[in-house]
Amino acid sequence: MSDHRIAQADALNRALLSSLLVAKKMEQHQINKEIQGEVLCLSWNNRRVRKDGWAFIFLVIFWIIWAPVTLGITALLISGQGLRIFFLVWLIFGWAGTILVPYTLLKRRWSEWISVSPDAVSFGQVGFLAPKPKNLKIATILEIVIGYCNDSVDGESMVTLNMYYRASGWRNGRHMLAYWLSPELKEEVFRSIQEFATTAKIPLKFRRFG
């Protein structure tokens, strides 16, 4: 074989290897979608997918302000200064925020999955301090909603993917899914579940907020 043909073959091999590496990298940054019989399985690794950058910036800035204020009020309460009743009530929320924000940031390191079948929707996370998986019967799920949900007075400041369900108390329950995914990937998850439910004739209700 001539040197010219060897060079061409070598260049082709390098191009194929480069294409495979790019394809592998793209695969790692996507939502893994698999249908096994009557079950849809969605999974992703939060370390490798596009994430909601604004949510990260907001939580970091909030915690930088919130944590020192909570520590300061805790010191005032211990020293006996100020309104003790007010500080005691405030610190319940103060320390909750101080602990929950780092825990929420920890979720950026987890892997997540959602499973949809004619009987139930299951979802969970894998990672350090991840909670146990949850399972909701289809009959208890009120709707799956995406967008700037307006449960609160002013509405939410970021796109969220939510599952509302009938709870045992006086108020309906809510699970926020795929919290750290970028809005585009949340839309992909929402659309995948909606298309599968329509095809499999699973009685789930879907709604969008602008």
C-alpha positions, 0 to 999 in steps of 0.5 A, spaced: 500 500 500 502 506 498 504 512 503 498 516 500 493 510 501 496 509 508 495 517 509 488 517 507 486 510 511 489 514 517 485 520 516 479 516 515 480 512 521 481 519 525 475 522 522 471 516 524 474 516 531 472 523 532 465 522 530 464 516 535 467 521 540 462 526 539 456 522 538 458 519 545 458 526 548 452 528 545 448 522 548 451 523 555 448 530 554 441 527 552 435 524 556 435 517 555 429 514 553 427 507 553 420 503 552 419 496 555 413 493 553 408 498 556 413 502 560 416 508 558 423 509 562 426 516 562 433 517 565 439 522 566 445 524 569 444 531 572 452 532 572 452 531 564 446 534 562 444 542 561 442 545 567 438 551 569 443 556 570 438 562 573 436 557 578 443 556 580 445 563 581 439 565 585 440 559 590 447 561 591 446 568 592 440 567 596 444 562 601 450 567 601 445 572 604 440 568 608 446 563 612 449 569 615 443 573 617 440 566 620 447 565 624 447 572 626 439 572 629 441 565 632 447 569 636 442 574 638 437 569 641 443 565 645 445 572 648 438 573 650 438 580 646 432 582 642 425 579 641 425 571 643 419 569 641 420 572 634 427 570 633 425 563 635 419 563 630 423 566 625 429 561 626 425 555 624 424 558 617 431 561 617 435 554 619 430 550 614 433 555 608 440 554 610 440 547 610 435 546 604 439 550 599 445 546 600 441 540 599 438 542 593 444 544 590 447 537 592 441 534 587 446 537 581 450 531 582 445 526 582 442 521 577 434 521 576 429 517 573 422 517 571 417 511 569 410 511 566 406 505 566 398 504 565 398 503 573 403 508 576 408 513 575 414 512 579 420 517 580 427 517 584 434 519 584 440 516 585 446 519 589 448 521 596 443 523 601 438 522 595 431 520 598 427 513 596 423 513 590 416 515 590 410 511 586 403 514 584 397 510 582 395 513 575 388 514 579 391 519 584 394 523 579 391 530 578 395 533 572 402 534 570 404 541 569 410 545 566 411 552 565 411 558 570 406 555 575 402 560 578 400 556 585 403 562 589 400 569 589 406 572 584 407 565 580 414 562 580 420 565 577 423 559 573 420 553 569 418 547 573 415 540 571 410 538 576 406 532 578 399 534 582 396 528 586 390 527 591 393 527 598 390 525 604 389 532 607 385 538 605 390 540 600 393 537 594 400 534 593 405 536 589 412 533 586 417 537 582 420 533 577 427 534 574 428 540 578 435 542 575 434 540 568 434 546 563 427 549 560 428 545 554 430 538 557 424 539 562 420 540 555 423 534 552 421 530 559 414 533 559 413 532 551 415 524 552 411 523 557 405 526 554 406 522 547 407 516 551 400 517 555 397 519 549 399 513 545 398 508 550 391 511 552 393 512 559 388 517 562 393 523 564 392 530 564 397 535 561 397 543 562 402 548 560 403 555 563 406 561 559 
